[in-house]
Amino acid sequence: MGSLCRAWRNPIYGSLSQRHRGSTTIIERPTRAASVRMMASGPPIPPTESPVTQETAVDTLLSYHQETKHSFKKFARGPRGLDWANQPNPFRRYVGASIVNLEHFAEETGSVPYPEVGSGRVQAQPLTKSSLSQLLYDSLSLSAWKSIGTSTWSLRVNPSSGNLHPTEGYVISGPVSGVSDSPFIAHYAPKEHALEIRAEFSTEVWEKVKEGLPEGSLLVGFTSVYWREAWKYGERAFRYCNHDVGHAIGAVTVASAHLGWNSQLVDGYGTKELHHMMGLASPSSVPVTPTAARAVPSSSGILNKGVFPDLEKENADCILAVFPWLAEPLIGISELPVIDAETLISHSSQFEFLGHANKLSKEHVRWDRIYTASSASHKPHRRASVPSFGFGCRPVPEIFMNAALYEDYTVRQVVRKRRSAVDMDGKYGMQRNIFYQLLLKATVGTPGMFPYGALPWDTEIHCAIFVHRVVDLPQGLYFLMRNAAHEQSLKQACSEKFHWEKPEGCPPALPLYRLLTGDARILAARLSCNQDIAGNSFFSLGMISRFQPVLEEKGPWMYPRLFWEAGLLGHVLYLEATAMGVSATGIGCYFDDAVHELLGLEDKDYQSLYHFTVGITCVHRGNGGRKNVETEAQASQNEIKTKIKMSQVLKQVRLQLRNTQKSVGEEGFRHIEQVRYSDVHQAFSVGITPMKAPHQKLPARCCCICAFWLLI
């Protein structure tokens, strides 16, 4: 029996080493009390100009990413508490703009079975007010209202970190009967399920904008209000905003397929052009305040809190082309967009944008590092090559569908039933074939496969998976290789201890590998900021992205796009779990470098960008007739087997404790916390740190509650 030892200190007392090839340095982070004092004291940095050189921009983003990592010792800088009096309004409105109310639909009215989504077999509907209403209703609208006591809040179809919803949606389209007789730019108001017509323009301009796009196309744009996330999460908010953009891309792509439509990110537009296209360059996009911007000295004397209307301004992210699903992918176009930047800005600057943005908060806290990173990731206008697989997503392969493995839900039922779980029951397991099916949908089976073909770049995200409760599949660490081109570099970058074995019963089309075997429940929870939900689930995972080489090779604007890709993958996992009758949730809080250390990643070639977990919630504890979950009898039998295995491992841990006491003597042994029989669950997942030499003493404050496995 071998053992993998990766020792991390207690999050309160310890520190995390950042390992570079050939050296080890300790990252010292400022205290939470000092976090506010470290914010810039100058005026807010306007998110309009990019750094002079691409190299400077990449360095800025690498610095941002490093400084916003969580570690066992320190969290990324953020507010000390939640300022409820200034919680941002989650609903952006443009007061004075013409409002077009859209149609609502009953949940049971959807007729497309969920397994058919992305098949390419759904008949395309014409673009009408009704179909446009359905697109937004099944992607960005409210899905429910919740209340406890006097507190009431809404949920949406598209997920969001902390339910704060920094993402705003826009529609740019030709004339649609019942909406506008002219081409228009409209902001979507999810609370009202309505479009706010911000501008109307000529047919000639629309013909130039849509030149090169498939017939019947419309554009759906996304922007982010960073302040909504920064209110709660501080400097790490830029990451979460881009996760949410990825979720929104996924939501619109799935809702489009429900209508027989396809989608593709039109990534040739620069950030500046997107600002103009969605009216963000207009003064009306900045909230009107009765008082001028002012700063209020904090207790440290630094000006960081005050009235800063510019912090409520939306920042342009991207635009999706939505169009009828074609029998064959559109390959004849070589570059998009066809319209050049100067012409686009010249036309849009002449538009009269109606309405003024509403105010979201009375006061704000400025986190300038967010806007520095945003400026560094701005994209210039340049023609983007259409992907080799064509324009738009390719259908999901037939062997990936397996309709019999899903609950009897339609697409609309799945997207509107989706919820973010807040806990898991930690008892029931998932059937192995269902686990494999879910991961098949998480892979890119063919180039451009739905919905991942909505993004025009090659897949950069992989998954390190902690398997906890999958029937007939050993617990342990697994790896889902989503891009075969990265396999060699990933194996070289990861720990030499990994086995890279195909697990039992794994479909040939699924690039899943077992790295290590053992119970990782406590470890998974600990890596995800000590959140039990990551250990009480069927499985949890970390999304591992090729990182620094992507920024250097493709450009700094790929930084937010990597998070979009992670968010899109997370959205697929959400919907797949819901369609299988179970629950899921995204996890943005995790100890970044601890994850990298576990995998043996020593530089920034690969980084963890998002965590996720799938299981049964405590609210719906039990099998409940789900065909994809263990029965009561199966769960009881597995629990008995686990207790027997734990008892055997406990004996091994006690033996190691006795041997360690003999090796280091009483003086060294007193620094080790004893493993008690009542800690049997913990004893199975953790052990003591073995000595490098028999005579070496344990360092002060070292304890046996270090995250590593006893391999089986």
ROMARLUM-24628 format. One line per field, with one value per residue (C-alpha): x, y, z; residue number from 0. Coordinates in nm, 3 decimals. Layout:
// ROMARLUM-24628
c1 (X|...)
c2 (Y|...)
c3 (Z|...)
k (NUM|...)
This chain:
// ROMARLUM-24628
c1 (0.000|0.141|0.056|0.039|0.138|0.046|0.054|-0.137|-0.155|-0.465|-0.628|-0.614|-0.251|-0.072|0.066|0.074|0.392|0.393|0.619|0.819|1.051|1.369|1.254|0.993|0.867|0.613|0.328|0.259|-0.082|-0.203|-0.440|-0.812|-0.797|-0.541|-0.738|-0.927|-0.609|-0.447|-0.711|-0.596|-0.671|-0.693|-1.002|-1.159|-0.978|-1.203|-1.247|-1.190|-0.823|-0.604|-0.236|0.009|0.154|0.013|0.297|0.203|-0.160|-0.069|0.150|-0.135|-0.377|-0.130|-0.079|-0.455|-0.506|-0.232|-0.349|-0.710|-0.632|-0.766|-0.524|-0.544|-0.387|-0.560|-0.859|-0.853|-0.919|-1.285|-1.526|-1.510|-1.886|-2.193|-2.320|-2.688|-2.788|-2.596|-2.674|-2.695|-3.032|-3.021|-3.244|-3.107|-3.371|-3.345|-3.604|-3.780|-3.717|-4.012|-4.120|-4.243|-4.392|-4.312|-4.518|-4.508|-4.534|-4.647|-4.368|-4.546|-4.595|-4.248|-4.269|-3.903|-3.771|-3.449|-3.232|-3.325|-3.172|-2.877|-2.969|-3.028|-3.361|-3.589|-3.774|-3.665|-3.933|-3.958|-3.842|-4.155|-4.245|-4.355|-4.032|-3.820|-4.023|-3.953|-3.581|-3.551|-3.806|-3.603|-3.261|-3.247|-3.587|-3.697|-3.778|-3.915|-3.959|-3.843|-3.924|-3.831|-4.012|-4.011|-3.724|-3.812|-3.577|-3.594|-3.423|-3.336|-3.299|-2.931|-2.720|-2.513|-2.250|-2.425|-2.747|-2.617|-2.659|-2.407|-2.495|-2.726|-2.875|-2.937|-3.110|-2.999|-3.230|-3.404|-3.775|-3.993|-4.370|-4.513|-4.172|-4.042|-4.111|-3.745|-3.417|-3.358|-3.128|-3.313|-3.218|-3.386|-3.560|-3.596|-3.820|-4.083|-3.993|-3.989|-3.765|-3.667|-3.616|-3.307|-3.256|-3.402|-3.197|-3.216|-3.244|-2.929|-2.723|-2.876|-2.783|-2.421|-2.419|-2.560|-2.358|-2.194|-2.433|-2.688|-3.029|-3.271|-3.000|-3.037|-2.772|-2.781|-2.528|-2.402|-2.259|-2.146|-2.192|-1.885|-2.010|-2.291|-2.038|-1.773|-2.024|-1.995|-1.676|-1.433|-1.142|-1.228|-1.553|-1.405|-1.366|-1.724|-1.869|-1.705|-1.832|-2.178|-2.120|-2.036|-2.355|-2.554|-2.395|-2.496|-2.848|-2.909|-2.748|-2.977|-3.287|-3.200|-3.179|-3.523|-3.653|-3.456|-3.198|-2.820|-2.574|-2.216|-2.005|-1.911|-1.571|-1.426|-1.579|-1.351|-1.459|-1.483|-1.718|-1.934|-1.967|-2.103|-2.330|-2.509|-2.528|-2.276|-2.081|-2.389|-2.396|-2.739|-2.577|-2.433|-2.685|-2.793|-2.715|-2.831|-2.480|-2.141|-1.905|-1.749|-1.522|-1.572|-1.262|-1.253|-1.130|-0.779|-0.804|-0.796|-1.064|-1.228|-1.598|-1.834|-2.067|-1.906|-2.173|-1.915|-1.889|-2.248|-2.173|-2.201|-1.893|-1.936|-1.852|-1.962|-2.228|-2.386|-2.534|-2.857|-2.993|-3.199|-3.020|-2.882|-2.885|-2.513|-2.277|-2.200|-1.843|-1.833|-1.748|-1.380|-1.390|-1.636|-1.749|-1.753|-1.830|-1.517|-1.473|-1.477|-1.797|-1.966|-1.869|-1.962|-2.313|-2.379|-2.258|-2.544|-2.808|-3.033|-3.030|-3.343|-3.377|-3.134|-2.980|-3.131|-2.919|-2.822|-2.670|-2.649|-2.276|-2.002|-1.668|-1.399|-1.188|-0.961|-0.783|-1.103|-1.104|-0.732|-0.784|-1.089|-0.895|-0.606|-0.844|-1.014|-1.012|-0.920|-1.136|-1.004|-1.149|-1.192|-1.167|-1.474|-1.394|-1.293|-1.612|-1.820|-2.031|-2.251|-2.269|-2.255|-2.527|-2.468|-2.365|-2.638|-2.428|-2.419|-2.796|-2.916|-3.266|-3.356|-3.113|-3.294|-3.607|-3.913|-3.854|-3.883|-3.616|-3.831|-3.892|-3.520|-3.404|-3.673|-3.642|-3.265|-3.155|-2.822|-2.802|-2.693|-2.617|-2.595|-2.723|-2.395|-2.565|-2.696|-2.486|-2.522|-2.540|-2.217|-2.375|-2.545|-2.213|-2.053|-2.345|-2.318|-1.945|-2.005|-2.213|-1.930|-1.683|-1.640|-1.716|-1.678|-1.531|-1.789|-2.033|-2.337|-2.324|-1.946|-1.937|-2.085|-1.728|-1.495|-1.169|-1.034|-1.130|-0.896|-1.080|-1.032|-1.177|-1.008|-1.289|-1.325|-1.550|-1.726|-2.044|-2.075|-2.199|-1.936|-1.674|-1.385|-1.357|-1.064|-0.924|-1.009|-0.930|-1.149|-0.929|-1.149|-0.885|-0.658|-0.400|-0.316|-0.276|0.102|0.168|-0.082|0.069|0.414|0.288|0.100|0.236|0.437|0.234|-0.077|-0.176|-0.376|-0.589|-0.923|-1.188|-1.412|-1.702|-1.590|-1.730|-1.460|-1.570|-1.516|-1.157|-1.174|-0.873|-0.830|-0.530|-0.554|-0.789|-0.905|-1.167|-1.128|-1.446|-1.280|-1.005|-1.255|-1.449|-1.133|-1.005|-1.342|-1.300|-1.406|-1.753|-1.908|-2.116|-1.804|-1.756|-2.116|-2.202|-2.179|-1.873|-1.712|-1.462|-1.218|-1.198|-0.832|-0.751|-0.446|-0.365|-0.053|0.035|-0.319|-0.281|0.062|-0.029|-0.382|-0.394|-0.480|-0.848|-0.856|-0.846|-1.221|-1.294|-1.140|-1.388|-1.668|-1.572|-1.573|-1.916|-2.052|-1.929|-2.081|-2.413|-2.412|-2.345|-2.634|-2.881|-2.760|-2.794|-3.142|-3.251|-3.132|-3.336|-3.046|-2.891|-2.573|-2.402|-2.105|-1.836|-1.633|-1.455|-1.163|-0.797|-0.634|-0.274|-0.369|-0.555|-0.250|-0.023|-0.247|-0.221|0.152|0.113|0.410|0.376|0.099|0.069|-0.248|-0.474|-0.799|-1.078|-1.405|-1.530|-1.854|-2.043|-2.334|-2.548|-2.878|-2.986|-3.090|-3.430|-3.491|-3.310|-3.371|-3.414|-3.760|-3.819|-3.524|-3.397|-3.047|-2.991|-2.925|-3.214|-3.234|-3.104|-2.808|-2.717|-2.732|-2.515|-2.256|-2.255|-2.179|-1.895|-1.755|-1.757|-1.568|-1.313|-1.278|-1.211|-0.930|-0.776|-0.804|-0.582|-0.325|-0.338|-0.286|0.012|0.161|0.109|0.297|0.581|0.603|0.621|0.916|1.087|1.057|1.044|0.812|0.923|0.829|0.525|0.358|0.298|0.080|-0.291|-0.408|-0.664|-0.962|-1.194|-1.484|-1.302|-1.333|-1.469|-1.182|-0.925|-1.021|-0.953|-0.647|-0.335|-0.007|0.272|0.552|0.901|1.168|1.416|1.363|1.534|1.361|1.125|0.788|0.783|0.605|0.225|0.222|-0.078|-0.206|-0.510|-0.326|-0.508|-0.385|-0.508|-0.412|-0.410|-0.578)
c2 (0.000|0.338|0.685|1.024|1.302|1.657|1.842|2.164|2.356|2.454|2.743|2.961|2.910|2.776|2.908|2.784|2.747|2.853|2.603|2.696|2.465|2.452|2.684|2.731|3.068|3.151|3.376|3.620|3.776|4.088|4.049|4.094|4.414|4.553|4.460|4.787|4.990|4.826|4.952|5.231|5.575|5.750|5.791|5.478|5.341|5.381|5.052|5.196|5.180|4.873|4.865|4.967|4.624|4.273|4.163|4.429|4.320|3.955|4.049|4.256|3.964|3.712|3.947|3.987|3.612|3.550|3.823|3.703|3.346|3.202|3.011|2.827|3.131|3.422|3.483|3.723|4.082|4.161|4.339|4.251|4.216|4.272|4.629|4.546|4.912|4.934|4.594|4.654|4.635|4.315|4.471|4.726|4.946|5.221|5.468|5.644|5.375|5.226|4.896|4.592|4.325|3.972|3.653|3.412|3.035|2.752|2.516|2.216|2.380|2.290|1.990|1.907|1.624|1.726|1.452|1.596|1.936|1.998|1.709|1.940|1.764|2.031|2.225|2.589|2.841|3.175|3.487|3.639|3.815|3.477|3.293|3.585|3.576|3.203|3.252|3.500|3.323|2.999|3.163|3.490|3.534|3.482|3.121|3.157|3.381|3.274|3.423|3.377|3.599|3.949|3.878|3.800|3.733|3.601|3.313|3.312|3.057|3.149|3.081|3.348|3.360|3.448|3.507|3.861|3.857|4.100|3.992|4.205|4.089|4.279|4.199|4.353|4.253|4.344|4.433|4.195|4.236|4.339|4.451|4.712|4.799|4.898|4.728|4.788|4.760|4.653|4.583|4.282|4.343|3.998|4.105|4.235|3.987|4.282|4.453|4.816|4.961|5.175|5.265|5.208|5.243|5.203|4.882|4.979|4.974|4.640|4.488|4.587|4.453|4.113|4.077|3.736|3.590|3.320|3.434|3.504|3.591|3.811|3.913|3.861|4.065|4.040|4.302|4.289|4.522|4.435|4.624|4.373|4.096|4.318|4.424|4.075|3.922|4.214|4.172|3.814|3.943|3.980|3.601|3.541|3.791|3.600|3.266|3.418|3.528|3.165|3.048|3.307|3.189|2.834|2.939|3.122|2.841|2.579|2.799|2.860|2.486|2.447|2.666|2.486|2.765|2.758|3.006|3.122|3.379|3.655|3.714|3.955|4.262|4.457|4.567|4.928|4.834|4.626|4.925|5.129|4.854|4.812|5.181|5.173|5.462|5.680|5.907|5.761|5.429|5.589|5.632|5.988|6.085|6.397|6.454|6.444|6.154|6.185|5.973|5.904|5.843|5.500|5.433|5.404|5.745|5.607|5.720|5.399|5.424|5.679|5.766|5.647|5.623|5.493|5.170|5.091|5.121|4.804|4.658|4.496|4.124|3.960|3.909|3.581|3.531|3.327|3.181|2.888|2.554|2.467|2.119|2.165|2.393|2.728|2.696|2.947|3.244|3.289|3.586|3.773|4.040|4.180|4.539|4.731|4.901|5.263|5.217|5.042|5.314|5.587|5.446|5.360|5.700|5.854|5.644|5.812|5.586|5.630|5.596|5.647|5.372|5.340|5.371|5.042|5.151|5.459|5.419|5.198|5.046|5.074|4.770|4.915|4.589|4.466|4.752|4.721|4.355|4.440|4.700|4.459|4.196|4.426|4.286|4.487|4.474|4.216|3.973|3.632|3.315|3.094|2.765|2.469|2.285|2.566|2.848|2.730|2.416|2.067|1.822|1.600|1.251|0.989|0.770|1.059|1.096|0.781|0.915|0.618|0.740|1.071|1.164|1.243|1.619|1.865|2.127|2.401|2.195|2.135|2.493|2.635|2.367|2.415|2.532|2.573|2.322|2.456|2.118|1.748|1.452|1.256|0.916|0.808|0.722|0.769|0.474|0.430|0.439|0.768|0.912|0.815|0.962|1.293|1.310|1.223|1.541|1.727|1.626|1.764|1.438|1.590|1.929|2.200|1.970|2.141|2.356|2.400|2.492|2.829|2.923|2.957|2.851|2.506|2.352|2.461|2.327|1.980|1.831|1.685|1.479|1.359|1.051|0.997|0.796|0.631|0.273|0.014|0.281|0.311|0.636|0.851|1.116|1.096|1.317|1.402|1.492|1.723|1.808|1.525|1.777|1.863|1.505|1.484|1.823|1.755|1.417|1.577|1.863|1.644|1.429|1.121|0.921|0.925|0.600|0.729|0.413|0.376|0.288|-0.016|0.002|0.337|0.399|0.411|0.762|0.895|1.015|0.951|0.831|0.716|0.884|0.762|0.547|0.645|0.837|1.206|1.342|1.552|1.657|1.775|1.974|2.128|2.235|2.405|2.647|2.382|2.353|2.015|2.023|1.929|1.611|1.503|1.480|1.199|1.370|1.712|1.851|2.129|2.277|2.285|2.519|2.564|2.914|3.127|2.981|3.068|3.433|3.458|3.276|3.403|3.732|3.870|3.891|3.513|3.558|3.626|3.382|3.094|3.170|3.185|2.836|2.717|2.876|2.711|2.370|2.438|2.519|2.186|2.007|2.196|2.096|1.737|1.689|1.843|1.626|1.318|1.409|1.519|1.853|2.048|2.373|2.575|2.657|2.972|2.962|2.719|2.721|2.769|2.668|2.383|2.228|2.278|2.123|1.818|1.765|1.838|2.153|2.375|2.670|2.868|2.652|2.508|2.669|2.579|2.821|2.681|2.401|2.208|1.938|1.702|1.507|1.478|1.774|1.731|1.877|1.586|1.328|0.973|0.792|0.934|0.696|0.832|0.570|0.720|0.702|0.414|0.246|0.246|-0.114|-0.035|0.270|0.071|-0.208|0.040|0.217|-0.114|-0.187|0.160|0.120|-0.211|-0.050|0.248|0.015|-0.152|0.181|0.307|0.021|0.124|0.486|0.381|0.169|0.469|0.681|0.431|0.405|0.782|0.813|0.574|0.763|1.120|1.067|1.222|1.579|1.554|1.335|1.589|1.807|1.538|1.534|1.187|1.015|0.912|0.625|0.871|1.040|0.730|0.919|1.164|0.892|0.722|1.036|1.176|1.060|1.184|1.345|1.089|1.202|1.261|1.081|0.862|1.111|1.426|1.594|1.732|2.111|2.317|2.328|2.037|1.811|1.488|1.656|1.702|1.644|1.327|0.975|0.627|0.463|0.126)
c3 (0.000|-0.099|0.016|-0.150|0.083|0.008|0.339|0.389|0.713|0.906|0.718|1.028|1.122|0.815|0.491|0.137|-0.061|-0.421|-0.593|-0.900|-1.083|-0.880|-0.603|-0.333|-0.217|0.050|-0.052|0.229|0.195|0.370|0.659|0.607|0.809|0.568|0.257|0.237|0.295|-0.009|-0.253|-0.479|-0.344|-0.680|-0.896|-1.042|-1.344|-1.651|-1.834|-2.179|-2.273|-2.295|-2.198|-2.470|-2.535|-2.529|-2.301|-2.046|-2.059|-2.004|-1.707|-1.561|-1.588|-1.446|-1.153|-1.106|-1.116|-0.860|-0.624|-0.629|-0.532|-0.208|0.013|0.344|0.509|0.338|0.117|-0.175|-0.075|-0.027|0.205|0.573|0.584|0.369|0.349|0.317|0.293|-0.035|-0.183|-0.560|-0.730|-0.942|-1.208|-1.452|-1.613|-1.869|-1.746|-2.032|-2.295|-2.482|-2.323|-2.517|-2.293|-2.405|-2.386|-2.092|-2.127|-1.901|-1.802|-1.949|-2.291|-2.415|-2.646|-2.718|-2.494|-2.322|-2.481|-2.824|-2.751|-2.979|-3.208|-3.503|-3.566|-3.416|-3.684|-3.690|-3.593|-3.772|-3.591|-3.441|-3.120|-2.979|-3.068|-2.942|-2.619|-2.586|-2.644|-2.357|-2.135|-2.147|-2.104|-1.906|-1.738|-1.378|-1.293|-0.938|-0.635|-0.289|0.049|0.414|0.661|0.518|0.274|-0.087|-0.377|-0.729|-0.909|-1.277|-1.552|-1.593|-1.281|-1.108|-0.835|-0.511|-0.709|-0.772|-1.152|-1.296|-1.653|-1.866|-2.196|-2.520|-2.849|-3.180|-3.461|-3.780|-3.771|-3.567|-3.589|-3.253|-3.125|-3.370|-3.730|-3.771|-3.682|-3.312|-3.011|-2.696|-2.337|-2.176|-1.842|-1.678|-1.391|-1.632|-1.908|-2.144|-2.397|-2.350|-2.698|-2.664|-3.029|-3.373|-3.690|-4.066|-4.263|-4.455|-4.135|-4.030|-4.367|-4.308|-3.950|-4.047|-4.367|-4.373|-4.113|-4.201|-4.320|-4.035|-3.780|-3.475|-3.224|-2.846|-2.649|-2.292|-2.058|-1.694|-1.399|-1.193|-0.890|-0.832|-0.767|-0.607|-0.340|-0.193|-0.333|-0.369|-0.609|-0.710|-0.863|-1.213|-1.225|-1.117|-1.363|-1.646|-1.511|-1.535|-1.896|-1.976|-1.807|-2.006|-2.333|-2.242|-2.148|-2.477|-2.682|-2.524|-2.552|-2.918|-2.987|-2.828|-3.112|-3.382|-3.386|-3.362|-3.211|-3.253|-3.073|-3.321|-3.170|-3.425|-3.264|-3.032|-2.687|-2.804|-3.089|-2.857|-2.624|-2.914|-3.048|-2.715|-2.634|-2.351|-2.502|-2.455|-2.147|-2.071|-1.976|-1.659|-1.376|-1.304|-0.942|-0.758|-0.626|-0.791|-0.733|-0.391|-0.177|0.192|0.407|0.563|0.915|0.768|0.606|0.251|0.008|-0.109|-0.030|-0.168|-0.454|-0.779|-1.054|-1.305|-1.105|-1.203|-1.573|-1.781|-1.945|-2.287|-2.303|-2.627|-2.893|-3.007|-3.350|-3.326|-3.650|-3.783|-3.754|-4.096|-4.245|-4.317|-4.125|-4.288|-4.413|-4.700|-4.475|-4.397|-4.158|-3.936|-3.883|-4.233|-4.127|-4.026|-3.690|-3.808|-4.008|-3.715|-3.465|-3.711|-3.755|-3.390|-3.268|-3.465|-3.292|-3.037|-2.731|-2.523|-2.146|-1.860|-1.652|-1.306|-0.993|-0.828|-0.493|-0.278|-0.218|-0.353|-0.257|-0.519|-0.611|-0.877|-0.949|-1.119|-1.367|-1.430|-1.522|-1.732|-1.931|-1.981|-2.125|-2.375|-2.726|-3.036|-3.346|-3.586|-3.833|-3.671|-3.876|-3.881|-3.702|-3.918|-3.817|-3.965|-3.827|-3.542|-3.330|-3.479|-3.365|-3.063|-3.186|-3.160|-2.929|-2.677|-2.642|-2.459|-2.393|-2.167|-1.901|-1.843|-1.653|-1.865|-1.892|-2.177|-2.246|-2.090|-1.776|-1.731|-1.783|-1.557|-1.286|-1.258|-0.913|-0.737|-0.452|-0.114|0.050|-0.029|0.174|0.169|0.161|-0.179|-0.482|-0.856|-1.095|-1.290|-1.636|-1.548|-1.431|-1.762|-1.958|-1.778|-1.851|-2.217|-2.244|-2.071|-2.344|-2.693|-2.873|-3.219|-3.318|-3.260|-3.077|-2.924|-2.716|-2.706|-3.076|-2.979|-2.878|-3.178|-3.010|-2.931|-2.597|-2.318|-2.009|-1.852|-1.534|-1.226|-1.068|-0.709|-0.723|-0.388|-0.443|-0.782|-0.764|-0.872|-0.935|-0.687|-0.498|-0.597|-0.825|-1.196|-1.493|-1.793|-2.091|-2.302|-2.562|-2.676|-2.802|-2.441|-2.318|-2.339|-2.181|-1.902|-1.816|-1.804|-1.587|-1.338|-1.058|-1.151|-0.898|-1.117|-1.289|-1.590|-1.612|-1.791|-1.528|-1.545|-1.790|-1.931|-2.283|-2.554|-2.650|-2.296|-2.230|-1.855|-1.654|-1.295|-1.134|-0.773|-0.567|-0.220|-0.023|-0.104|0.053|0.321|0.085|-0.180|0.079|0.217|-0.123|-0.190|0.101|0.355|0.201|0.287|-0.030|-0.230|-0.022|0.039|-0.331|-0.587|-0.725|-0.740|-0.985|-1.057|-1.407|-1.509|-1.795|-2.011|-1.895|-1.944|-2.286|-2.407|-2.302|-2.463|-2.785|-2.852|-2.662|-2.315|-2.412|-2.371|-1.992|-1.954|-2.236|-2.041|-1.763|-2.023|-2.134|-1.772|-1.720|-2.036|-1.917|-1.575|-1.739|-1.920|-1.590|-1.428|-1.698|-1.726|-1.350|-1.350|-1.643|-1.451|-1.146|-0.925|-0.825|-0.883|-0.798|-0.909|-0.651|-0.703|-0.367|-0.362|-0.263|-0.601|-0.545|-0.313|-0.607|-0.827|-0.562|-0.539|-0.914|-0.920|-1.133|-1.056|-1.294|-1.462|-1.773|-1.616|-1.356|-1.180|-1.281|-1.143|-0.916|-0.942|-0.753|-0.833|-0.586|-0.397|-0.185|0.178|0.094|-0.145|0.067|-0.048|-0.375|-0.437|-0.727|-0.923|-1.164|-1.161|-0.783|-0.546|-0.368|0.011|0.020|-0.207|-0.001|0.324|0.183|0.058|0.394|0.570|0.327|0.384|0.763|0.733|0.504|0.740|1.033|0.839|0.742|1.099|1.214|0.955|1.071|1.434|1.328|1.149|1.457|1.674|1.420|1.397|1.775|1.778|1.493|1.617|1.993|2.247|2.169|1.803|1.860|2.089|1.781|1.625|1.699|1.801|1.580|1.791|1.710|1.693|1.403|1.186|0.884|0.906|0.967|0.642|0.441|0.615|0.790|0.927|0.731|0.687|0.779|0.513|0.740|1.049|1.279|1.144|1.388|1.294|1.257|1.516|1.482|1.238|1.274|1.128|0.983|0.652|0.327|0.158|0.088|0.196|-0.143|-0.185)
k (0|1|2|3|4|5|6|7|8|9|10|11|12|13|14|15|16|17|18|19|20|21|22|23|24|25|26|27|28|29|30|31|32|33|34|35|36|37|38|39|40|41|42|43|44|45|46|47|48|49|50|51|52|53|54|55|56|57|58|59|60|61|62|63|64|65|66|67|68|69|70|71|72|73|74|75|76|77|78|79|80|81|82|83|84|85|86|87|88|89|90|91|92|93|94|95|96|97|98|99|100|101|102|103|104|105|106|107|108|109|110|111|112|113|114|115|116|117|118|119|120|121|122|123|124|125|126|127|128|129|130|131|132|133|134|135|136|137|138|139|140|141|142|143|144|145|146|147|148|149|150|151|152|153|154|155|156|157|158|159|160|161|162|163|164|165|166|167|168|169|170|171|172|173|174|175|176|177|178|179|180|181|182|183|184|185|186|187|188|189|190|191|192|193|194|195|196|197|198|199|200|201|202|203|204|205|206|207|208|209|210|211|212|213|214|215|216|217|218|219|220|221|222|223|224|225|226|227|228|229|230|231|232|233|234|235|236|237|238|239|240|241|242|243|244|245|246|247|248|249|250|251|252|253|254|255|256|257|258|259|260|261|262|263|264|265|266|267|268|269|270|271|272|273|274|275|276|277|278|279|280|281|282|283|284|285|286|287|288|289|290|291|292|293|294|295|296|297|298|299|300|301|302|303|304|305|306|307|308|309|310|311|312|313|314|315|316|317|318|319|320|321|322|323|324|325|326|327|328|329|330|331|332|333|334|335|336|337|338|339|340|341|342|343|344|345|346|347|348|349|350|351|352|353|354|355|356|357|358|359|360|361|362|363|364|365|366|367|368|369|370|371|372|373|374|375|376|377|378|379|380|381|382|383|384|385|386|387|388|389|390|391|392|393|394|395|396|397|398|399|400|401|402|403|404|405|406|407|408|409|410|411|412|413|414|415|416|417|418|419|420|421|422|423|424|425|426|427|428|429|430|431|432|433|434|435|436|437|438|439|440|441|442|443|444|445|446|447|448|449|450|451|452|453|454|455|456|457|458|459|460|461|462|463|464|465|466|467|468|469|470|471|472|473|474|475|476|477|478|479|480|481|482|483|484|485|486|487|488|489|490|491|492|493|494|495|496|497|498|499|500|501|502|503|504|505|506|507|508|509|510|511|512|513|514|515|516|517|518|519|520|521|522|523|524|525|526|527|528|529|530|531|532|533|534|535|536|537|538|539|540|541|542|543|544|545|546|547|548|549|550|551|552|553|554|555|556|557|558|559|560|561|562|563|564|565|566|567|568|569|570|571|572|573|574|575|576|577|578|579|580|581|582|583|584|585|586|587|588|589|590|591|592|593|594|595|596|597|598|599|600|601|602|603|604|605|606|607|608|609|610|611|612|613|614|615|616|617|618|619|620|621|622|623|624|625|626|627|628|629|630|631|632|633|634|635|636|637|638|639|640|641|642|643|644|645|646|647|648|649|650|651|652|653|654|655|656|657|658|659|660|661|662|663|664|665|666|667|668|669|670|671|672|673|674|675|676|677|678|679|680|681|682|683|684|685|686|687|688|689|690|691|692|693|694|695|696|697|698|699|700|701|702|703|704|705|706|707|708|709|710|711)
